Amino acid sequence: MPKKPLSPAGDAVDAILAQWARERPDLDASPMAPIGRIKRCAALIEQSLDANFAQFGLSFWEFDMLAALRRSGAPYRLSPTELFSTLMVTSGTMTHRLKRLEANGWIERVPHAQDARSMLVQLTKRGFKLIDEAVTAHVEKERALLQPLPAASLAALNTHLSVLLAVLERGAGSSEDEQGS
C-alpha cells in the first residue's frame, strides 16, 4: 500500500521563524529553517537511539566504539590511534573510554605484532556478541524511524544531505571562503 505523503503542519522551527519575522522583519532568517530542522531531527533521533542502546546496557559512545571495531573486520582490532581517528575524539578521551570498555569485558588490549612498544584494541567474544545484537536492533530502530517517509522522499533526503555533508566537509560557508582566501 503506498504511503500517504506527509505534510508539515507547522513545527517548532516554524514557530521560531514566525517570532523572528515579528521581531526582526528586516532579517531574512530563512537559513534557520533547514539548519533548525536538521538540529531538531538530530536531537530527537539521538534520544530514540540512546533508548535503544540502553536496552543493551550501552551508551552511544560505547556502541560507537564497539561498532568501529566490529566493522573493521576480522580480527576486529585497531590501534588506539586508528580508533580515535575514526571516532573523532581526543587521545585522552579514548584512554578513559578504553578502560571502561575493558572493565566491562567487551574489549581487550593485545600486543601489536609489528610494534612491540604498542598495543591493539580488540573485541572480546563477549563484546562481539553484544555489538552484533545491538547493531541489529540499531538498524531496525533506524528503519522504524524512517519508515513513515515515502521511498522517493527518503531517497531525495539522502541525496540532499549527502550534498550538504560534502559541502560542509570541504569547509564551504566558512569565513575564510567568504573572504576569498
C-alpha positions in Angstrom: 0.0 0.0 0.0 1.5 3.4 -1.0 2.5 5.7 1.9 0.4 8.8 2.4 2.5 11.9 1.8 3.5 13.7 4.9 2.6 17.4 5.1 4.2 19.7 7.6 1.5 21.2 9.8 3.9 23.7 11.4 6.6 22.7 13.7 8.9 24.2 16.4 11.1 25.7 13.7 8.1 27.5 12.1 7.3 29.0 15.4 10.9 30.3 15.8 10.8 31.7 12.3 7.5 33.5 13.0 9.0 35.0 16.1 12.0 36.3 14.2 9.7 37.7 11.5 7.7 39.6 14.1 10.8 40.8 16.0 13.1 41.4 13.1 11.1 41.8 9.8 14.3 43.2 8.3 16.2 39.9 8.8 15.9 37.1 6.3 16.0 34.2 8.8 15.3 31.5 6.1 18.6 29.7 6.6 17.4 28.9 10.1 14.7 26.7 8.7 16.8 23.8 7.3 19.5 24.1 9.9 17.0 24.2 12.8 15.2 21.2 11.4 18.4 19.2 10.9 19.4 20.0 14.5 15.9 19.2 15.9 15.8 15.9 13.9 19.3 15.0 15.2 18.3 15.6 18.8 15.1 13.5 18.5 16.9 10.7 16.7 19.7 10.7 19.3 17.1 10.4 22.1 15.5 7.4 20.3 18.8 5.7 19.6 20.1 6.3 23.1 17.0 4.5 24.5 17.6 1.6 22.1 21.3 1.3 23.2 20.2 1.3 26.8 18.4 -2.0 26.4 21.9 -3.5 25.8 23.5 -1.6 28.7 25.3 0.6 26.2 25.7 4.4 25.8 26.0 6.0 22.4 29.8 6.2 22.6 30.2 2.6 23.8 28.1 1.5 20.8 30.2 3.7 18.5 33.5 2.3 19.7 32.4 -1.4 19.6 30.8 -0.8 16.2 34.0 0.7 14.8 35.9 -2.4 15.9 33.2 -4.8 14.6 33.1 -3.1 11.1 36.9 -3.1 10.9 36.6 -6.9 10.0 38.4 -9.9 11.4 40.3 -10.0 13.8 38.2 -6.9 14.9 41.1 -4.9 16.2 42.5 -1.5 15.6 45.3 0.6 17.1 44.1 3.2 19.6 45.2 5.9 17.1 43.0 4.3 14.3 40.2 4.0 16.7 40.2 7.6 18.0 40.8 9.0 14.4 37.7 7.0 13.3 35.6 8.3 16.2 37.0 11.9 16.2 37.8 12.0 19.9 40.9 13.1 21.7 43.5 10.5 22.8 42.8 11.4 26.5 39.1 10.7 26.0 40.0 7.5 24.2 42.2 6.2 27.1 39.3 6.7 29.6 36.8 5.0 27.3 39.1 2.1 26.6 39.5 1.5 30.3 35.7 1.4 30.7 35.1 -1.0 27.8 37.9 -3.2 29.1 36.4 -3.2 32.6 33.1 -4.4 31.1 34.9 -7.2 29.3 33.9 -6.0 25.8 37.5 -5.3 24.6 41.0 -6.4 25.4 44.4 -4.9 24.6 46.7 -7.2 22.7 50.3 -6.9 21.7 51.0 -5.3 18.3 52.8 -7.9 16.1 54.7 -5.3 14.1 55.5 -2.9 17.0 56.4 -4.4 20.4 56.0 -0.9 22.0 52.3 -0.6 21.3 49.1 -2.5 21.9 46.0 -3.0 19.7 42.4 -2.8 20.9 40.3 -6.0 20.0 36.8 -7.1 20.6 36.4 -9.9 23.0 33.9 -12.7 22.3 31.5 -11.1 24.7 32.0 -7.7 23.0 31.5 -9.2 19.6 28.2 -10.9 20.6 27.0 -7.7 22.3 27.7 -5.4 19.3 26.2 -7.9 16.8 22.9 -7.9 18.8 23.0 -4.2 19.4 23.7 -3.3 15.7 20.9 -5.5 14.5 18.5 -3.6 16.9 20.1 -0.3 15.9 19.4 -0.8 12.2 15.8 -1.9 12.9 15.3 1.2 15.1 16.6 3.4 12.3 14.4 1.7 9.8 11.4 2.3 12.0 12.3 6.0 12.4 12.5 6.4 8.6 9.5 4.1 7.8 6.9 6.9 7.6 8.7 8.6 4.8 7.8 7.6 1.2 10.7 5.9 -0.6 11.1 8.7 -3.1 11.2 11.4 -0.3 13.7 9.3 1.7 16.0 8.9 -1.4 15.8 12.6 -2.1 16.5 13.5 1.5 19.5 11.2 1.5 20.8 12.7 -1.7 20.4 16.3 -0.4 22.0 15.5 2.9 24.9 13.9 1.1 25.5 17.0 -0.9 25.2 19.2 2.2 27.7 17.0 4.1 30.2 17.2 1.2 29.9 21.0 1.2 30.4 21.2 5.0 33.3 18.7 5.0 35.1 20.9 2.4 34.6 23.9 4.7 32.3 25.8 2.4 30.5 28.7 4.1 33.3 29.4 6.4 34.5 33.0 6.9 37.7 32.1 5.0 35.7 31.1 1.9 33.7 34.3 2.1 36.9 36.3 2.3 38.2 34.6 -0.8 41.4 33.2 0.8 
